[in-house]
Amino acid sequence: MLKVGIAGYGIVGKRRRACIDKHSKMEVVAVCDQAFSEDGIFSDGVAFFQSYSSLLSQDLDVLLVCLSNDVAAEVTAEGLRRGLHVFCEKPPGRNVQDILGVIAVEKNCPSLKLMYGFNHRHHDSVKDALQIIKSGELGNIINLRGVYGKSKLVTFNQSDWRTKRDLAGGGVLLDQGIHMVDLMRLFAGEFNEVYSFISSGYWGYEVEDNAYAIMRGETGVIGMINSSATQWRHRFNLDINLEKGSLILGGILSGTKSYGAETLTIVKVDHDNDNGDPEETLIKYNKDPSWKEEIDLFCDSILLDKNVSNGSSQDALKTMRLVYEIYYADPIWRDKYKIENPNT
């Protein structure tokens, strides 16, 4: 039985605990959150603390980090130093340097597992789309167009630390759009040429409320993304156009249920006969296995001593670098906030 501590016991921390409570090989023994007015013990025997330092003094095997961006990397690294396997929510920190610092510690802990929570990879619609792409039945990817947006920078009782650059590092792109960036990498590989416009013109915070980017990979695949905090009706949509058809991911099942039904539309093209109106198959999903599946895979990597195959520190680094390439590509944004080249 792996003894688990959760650093950060808000919405996400409680959701992760619900998954762990259902696991036969993991047990939450302690949590921490600055919202607690004192240290103590819940009625179920789980200890709670105000500080993560008190949490880390407990007898633990595993640490889950569900903290704000400014301390996520620090606590992740400290967990590794103390001999704990660590699962950290996205993003891995405020910037590329934060994740590089964690990786430097990880290299000295080869027996420990480190995994990052990019749970969108584990949605059934995403897994089915990836399987079709890998099969080659629709040919190679030509381009991807993604929109991921919500109506505010701070929604659904989230803390307003997300609007403060020194705490968050970035706005809607780093907080939410990072999932879309990660999925584009998952489907199409790496992008090495990036152009962008970054804006904070509507909400007026020092972090962005819109990011618009167009990217090209080494094979010529084009990716286009709009990450938005002015999308009044919440939206998730990713079009993947291939040589013999398209895959359209619409909606995403979430705790808020505000992004609509999760669907995958499979389009198969008959260039000679369909006249621009091809055959389509619509699949609708009514369950979100992603949170549980991530925890299950993380536990398996520990107990079976397997490499982390999804959400490794290298996945997190490459996704963070691409996010910061998008920031860096806008010269006005780059100069205003002294954004450094993420590849140097």
C-alpha angles and dihedrals in degrees: 000000000000113000109222132200122193118210106201116028102199128113095309096040091053091047090052090048091054088058093047092049088060093050118098094210102044133066129184108226101167143011136186135204133161088229090074112099092209143357119270149123127278120230089259091059098256112137120228129200139184095224134048090224089064090048092052091053089067126094100267139158098187135033124201113199114206098157137127118284095255094064103023095093093043093053093042091054092046091051090054091048089055092054098257130140106237135210113187127189120234133299098050091214143316096295146354093279090061093058092042088056091054092048090053089057092043091058089063092052105057094159094057128085122228121188133173124215109243092151096172087076088066099053112116093236091055094046092049092048091049091051091053092048092050091048090062093221091129095039127233126337115262100181146338128217119192136182121183115170147155134185100251142015090242116040139159099020095310118155118263091235084099089074095054116087096206091056103033103031091211144011135240095336094056094037102044111353089063086079091059091046089051093049092050089054090047093052102035109020127234127348119213104178120058136178124179153165117214121193140184092173101122109041093028100218124138089253124070125270093188135029122184118187141170117195137183128205129211091261092053097258111150122214124192124187140178115191107188144183091184096066097119093193105046112246142187117180132154122179115195112190117198135178094265103028147324141272115212119192110196127182125353127229108243140162091262094049086215099123095068131234117341109238142167118205114198113202120193116193127216100189093192100049117016098072093209094313104094131179114277133195119197121204119189122199124205102181134063110211094166101100094048094041093054092052091046092052092047091051091048091051089056100042095039094036093235128156116260101255100181122038098013121162088259090054089051092047095050093047092047091049091053091049089053092045085059091051092044094049092068103077094199093052091041093054095041095055100026093242110189124220103267092212097060 
